[in-house]
Amino acid sequence: MSFSMRKSNEGGLPETDESLRQMFGENAIITRVGRFNLVHLDNPDEGELERRIRDFDPDEYFEDDCPLCRLMREEGGNIVYDEFP
């Protein structure tokens, strides 16, 4: 799993499915949790997809003592699930 900061769009609008698919490929499964796009490149089954959405909590994902992590938690971004461990 990896993280990328969201690139600011004009007006600060969220990235569209179209722009995310241009970045990650047509087969990407895209879900949203708050300010975060969860991009699933590893073709999870429906149960795994639901678990990821249900369990994603930015306050648990990002460390409190890391200034960059605090910024990412506040700004949102793309959480990418890929096939690599």
C-alpha positions in Angstrom: 0.0 0.0 0.0 1.3 3.5 -0.8 0.2 7.1 -0.4 0.3 10.0 -2.8 -0.7 13.6 -2.0 -3.6 14.8 -4.0 -2.6 17.3 -6.7 -4.6 20.5 -6.3 -7.3 21.0 -8.9 -8.6 24.4 -10.0 -10.8 25.5 -7.2 -9.6 22.7 -4.9 -12.1 20.2 -6.3 -11.7 16.5 -5.7 -10.1 14.5 -8.4 -12.5 12.9 -10.8 -12.8 9.2 -11.5 -11.6 10.0 -15.0 -8.4 11.8 -13.8 -7.7 9.0 -11.4 -8.1 6.4 -14.1 -5.7 8.4 -16.3 -3.2 8.2 -13.5 -3.8 4.6 -12.3 -5.3 2.8 -15.3 -8.7 1.9 -16.6 -8.9 -1.2 -14.3 -8.5 0.8 -11.1 -11.3 0.4 -8.6 -11.8 3.8 -6.9 -13.6 4.4 -3.7 -13.7 7.5 -1.4 -13.5 7.9 2.3 -13.7 11.6 3.4 -10.9 13.5 1.7 -9.2 10.3 0.6 -9.4 8.3 -2.7 -8.8 4.6 -2.1 -7.4 3.3 -5.3 -7.4 -0.5 -5.6 -5.1 -1.9 -8.2 -5.0 -5.4 -6.8 -8.5 -6.5 -7.8 -9.8 -7.2 -4.3 -13.0 -9.3 -3.8 -16.1 -7.5 -2.6 -15.5 -8.5 1.0 -11.9 -7.1 1.0 -13.1 -3.9 -0.7 -15.8 -3.4 1.9 -13.3 -4.1 4.8 -10.8 -1.5 3.4 -13.5 1.1 3.2 -14.9 0.4 6.6 -11.6 0.1 8.3 -9.8 3.1 6.8 -9.2 5.7 9.4 -6.7 8.5 8.6 -6.1 9.1 12.3 -4.8 5.5 12.6 -3.0 5.4 9.2 -0.8 8.5 9.8 1.6 9.0 12.6 1.0 11.9 15.0 4.6 12.8 15.6 5.4 13.3 11.9 4.8 16.8 10.4 4.5 15.5 6.9 1.9 12.8 8.0 -0.1 15.5 9.8 -0.2 17.5 6.6 -1.2 14.5 4.5 -4.0 13.6 7.0 -5.4 17.2 6.8 -5.1 17.5 3.0 -6.2 14.1 1.9 -4.8 12.2 -1.1 -4.7 8.9 -2.8 -4.2 5.6 -0.9 -3.1 3.0 -3.4 -3.5 -0.7 -2.8 -1.3 -2.6 -5.2 -0.1 -6.2 -5.5 3.2 -5.5 -3.7 3.4 -6.4 0.0 
